[in-house]
Structures are given as structure tokens and as C-alpha cells.
């Protein structure tokens, strides 16, 4: 089973998205806020920056997702879940960055180095869009119910000019009978639905 209650590690440094968000261009984008309740005991809050439509027939690649949560490998879990969600929404040409080689294991120690390595590879392969992001929360809330809680930010980069063309963030708390992977899958589907894919 993919999901367990949960091993912990120290939170990591600020994400690629945080650096992009501080740029002047990012500040000019319109902000649209969607707030909805999708099921009993399960709420979602979404913020989306979407300056232009994205081509679903373009070549997409899933890049490393930075883990800022306390749960080990939460970023890798989001990467795995993005594949079926994007395909469900019409993105047919979709790959993931290659697995690390034995002599690149040191990259596991640095989210930035792992991202930069994957980004360089994706550009060399001439992909159109790279999707990356951060996991801010992936845990079970304390208390008798132990509800799963997930918080994610996604960023789509136009790889030809390194321009951020879409970003969205969301948080969702599930019911006590759900697991974090199921909650994350629903949150990612809501975020991708907020993209303008043509």
C-alpha cells in the first residue's frame, strides 16, 4: 500500500516555486480564488495564477517535486500521482525525468541539484512544458479522527524560455476513512481541472 502513517524528516529549504513567486512577472498575474466543499468533511481551497492557455497536445515532462512536508518521499508520491491525473485531462505525451544513476546518488541530498539536473535533461530532450512544485503538507492531523491533510503547489514551466506559464496551490483535509494518497489525488485533479488545457 502506498500510504502509511507516516515517517518523518526535517522540513527542507524554500522551493523553486517560492523563488519564482518573488519575480516581478509573477506579481503581474491575475489571481483567481476558488473555494469549494467537495464532500462531507472534506474541503478544498485553491489559488490559481493562469495567464494563458496550455497546449495539452504539447510534450510534457514531470520534474522533481520538492518536499517541504515532514513526511519522507511526499514529493515523489506527488510526481507519481501527476501522471494519471494529467493523462485523464488530455495530456497524452507525458514522461517523467529519468531515474538517478549510481554516480548521481549525491543529488538525493539536494532538492535544488536534483531539480537542476532534471531540468537540464528536459531542455536537452526538447520538451515543451515541465510540471514541478512543492508539497507543503502531507500528514494525518492529530486527534481521535486522524484526518489526512495535504497541501500542494504546482508550477508549469515553458522549457524553451524558462517562463512560468501556470501555477496553482491548494490544500485539502479528508475524512478519517481516507488516506493521504487518496486526498492528494483528489487535490491534484482539482488543480489540473483549474488549468486551461486546449
C-alpha positions as CSV (number, residue, x, y, z in Angstrom):
1,X,0.0,0.0,0.0
2,X,1.4,3.4,-1.0
3,X,0.4,5.2,2.1
4,X,1.4,4.7,5.7
5,X,1.2,6.7,8.8
6,X,4.0,8.4,8.4
7,X,7.8,8.5,8.8
8,X,9.2,12.0,9.5
9,X,12.2,14.1,8.4
10,X,13.1,17.7,8.9
11,X,11.5,20.3,6.6
12,X,13.6,21.4,3.7
13,X,14.6,24.9,2.4
14,X,12.4,27.2,0.3
15,X,11.2,25.8,-3.0
16,X,11.7,26.7,-6.6
17,X,8.2,28.0,-6.7
18,X,8.9,30.4,-3.9
19,X,11.8,31.9,-5.9
20,X,9.6,32.2,-9.0
21,X,6.8,33.7,-7.0
22,X,9.0,36.6,-5.9
23,X,9.7,37.6,-9.5
24,X,8.2,40.8,-11.0
25,X,6.4,38.9,-13.8
26,X,4.7,36.6,-11.3
27,X,3.3,39.6,-9.4
28,X,1.5,40.9,-12.5
29,X,-0.6,37.8,-12.9
30,X,-4.3,37.8,-12.1
31,X,-5.3,35.9,-9.0
32,X,-8.4,33.7,-9.1
33,X,-9.5,32.1,-5.9
34,X,-11.8,29.0,-5.9
35,X,-13.2,27.8,-2.7
36,X,-15.4,24.7,-2.5
37,X,-16.6,21.9,-0.4
38,X,-16.3,18.7,-2.4
39,X,-17.6,16.2,0.1
40,X,-18.8,16.0,3.7
41,X,-15.8,16.6,6.0
42,X,-13.5,17.4,3.1
43,X,-12.8,21.0,2.0
44,X,-10.5,22.4,-0.7
45,X,-9.1,25.9,-1.1
46,X,-7.4,26.6,-4.5
47,X,-5.4,29.6,-5.6
48,X,-4.6,29.7,-9.3
49,X,-2.4,32.0,-11.5
50,X,-3.2,31.3,-15.1
51,X,-2.1,33.9,-17.6
52,X,-2.5,31.8,-20.7
53,X,-3.9,28.5,-22.1
54,X,-1.7,25.4,-22.1
55,X,-1.4,23.0,-25.0
56,X,-2.4,19.6,-23.9
57,X,-1.0,18.1,-27.2
58,X,2.5,19.5,-26.4
59,X,5.3,17.4,-24.9
60,X,5.1,17.4,-21.1
61,X,7.5,16.1,-18.5
62,X,7.1,15.7,-14.8
63,X,10.1,17.2,-13.0
64,X,11.1,16.7,-9.4
65,X,8.6,18.0,-6.7
66,X,10.3,19.5,-3.7
67,X,9.2,18.0,-0.3
68,X,8.7,20.7,2.4
69,X,6.4,18.4,4.4
70,X,7.7,16.2,7.3
71,X,6.8,13.0,5.5
72,X,9.5,11.2,3.7
73,X,9.2,10.9,-0.1
74,X,6.0,13.0,-0.3
75,X,7.4,14.8,-3.3
76,X,8.0,11.5,-5.2
77,X,4.4,10.5,-4.4
78,X,3.0,13.6,-5.9
79,X,5.2,13.0,-9.0
80,X,3.7,9.5,-9.4
81,X,0.1,10.8,-9.0
82,X,0.5,13.6,-11.5
83,X,0.9,11.1,-14.4
84,X,-2.6,9.6,-14.3
85,X,-4.2,12.9,-13.4
86,X,-2.7,14.8,-16.4
87,X,-3.4,11.9,-18.8
88,X,-7.0,11.9,-17.6
89,X,-7.3,15.6,-18.6
90,X,-5.9,15.1,-22.1
91,X,-2.2,15.3,-21.8
92,X,-1.1,12.3,-23.9
93,X,2.6,13.0,-24.4
94,X,3.9,12.8,-20.9
95,X,7.2,11.5,-19.4
96,X,9.0,11.6,-16.1
97,X,12.6,12.6,-15.6
98,X,15.0,9.6,-15.6
99,X,15.9,7.7,-12.5
100,X,19.2,8.7,-10.9
101,X,22.3,6.8,-11.9
102,X,24.6,5.2,-9.3
103,X,27.1,8.1,-9.6
104,X,24.3,10.6,-9.1
105,X,23.1,9.5,-5.7
106,X,24.5,12.6,-4.1
107,X,21.7,14.5,-5.8
108,X,19.2,13.0,-3.4
109,X,20.8,15.1,-0.7
110,X,19.8,18.4,-2.6
111,X,16.4,19.1,-4.0
112,X,17.9,22.0,-6.0
113,X,20.6,19.8,-7.5
114,X,18.0,17.1,-8.4
115,X,15.7,19.7,-10.0
116,X,18.5,21.4,-11.9
117,X,19.7,18.0,-13.3
118,X,16.2,17.0,-14.4
119,X,15.6,20.5,-15.9
120,X,18.8,20.4,-18.0
121,X,17.8,16.9,-19.2
122,X,14.3,18.0,-20.1
123,X,15.6,21.0,-22.1
124,X,18.0,18.8,-24.0
125,X,15.2,16.5,-24.8
126,X,13.2,19.5,-26.1
127,X,10.1,19.0,-24.0
128,X,7.6,21.9,-24.2
129,X,6.3,22.0,-20.6
130,X,7.8,20.8,-17.3
131,X,5.5,20.5,-14.3
132,X,7.0,20.7,-10.9
133,X,6.0,22.1,-7.5
134,X,6.2,21.6,-3.7
135,X,4.5,19.6,-1.1
136,X,3.8,21.8,1.9
137,X,1.8,19.3,3.9
138,X,1.3,15.5,3.9
139,X,0.2,14.2,7.2
140,X,-2.6,13.0,9.5
141,X,-4.0,15.6,11.7
142,X,-3.6,14.9,15.4
143,X,-6.8,13.8,17.3
144,X,-9.2,10.9,17.5
145,X,-10.3,11.2,13.9
146,X,-6.7,11.5,12.4
147,X,-7.9,13.2,9.2
148,X,-5.4,13.2,6.3
149,X,-4.3,16.7,5.2
150,X,-2.4,17.6,2.0
151,X,-1.1,20.9,0.7
152,X,0.5,21.2,-2.7
153,X,1.8,23.9,-5.1
154,X,2.2,23.1,-8.8
155,X,4.1,25.1,-11.3
156,X,4.2,24.7,-15.1
157,X,7.4,25.9,-16.8
158,X,7.7,26.6,-20.5
159,X,11.0,25.0,-21.0
160,X,12.1,26.9,-24.1
161,X,12.4,30.2,-22.3
162,X,12.2,29.0,-18.6
163,X,9.0,31.0,-18.2
164,X,6.4,30.1,-15.6
165,X,3.1,29.8,-17.5
166,X,0.8,28.5,-14.8
167,X,0.8,27.9,-11.1
168,X,-1.7,26.8,-8.6
169,X,-1.8,25.8,-4.9
170,X,-4.3,24.0,-2.8
171,X,-5.0,22.3,0.5
172,X,-7.4,19.6,1.4
173,X,-8.4,17.8,4.6
174,X,-10.1,14.4,4.1
175,X,-12.3,12.3,6.2
176,X,-10.9,9.8,8.8
177,X,-11.6,6.8,6.5
178,X,-9.4,8.2,3.7
179,X,-5.7,8.1,3.3
180,X,-3.3,10.9,2.3
181,X,-2.7,9.5,-1.2
182,X,-6.4,9.5,-1.9
183,X,-6.8,13.0,-0.7
184,X,-3.7,14.1,-2.7
185,X,-5.1,12.5,-5.8
186,X,-8.4,14.5,-5.4
187,X,-6.5,17.7,-4.8
188,X,-4.3,17.2,-7.9
189,X,-7.3,16.6,-10.0
190,X,-8.9,19.8,-8.8
191,X,-5.7,21.8,-9.5
192,X,-5.4,20.3,-13.0
193,X,-9.0,21.0,-13.7
194,X,-8.3,24.6,-13.0
195,X,-5.7,24.7,-15.8
196,X,-6.9,26.0,-19.2
197,X,-5.8,23.0,-21.4
198,X,-6.5,23.3,-25.1
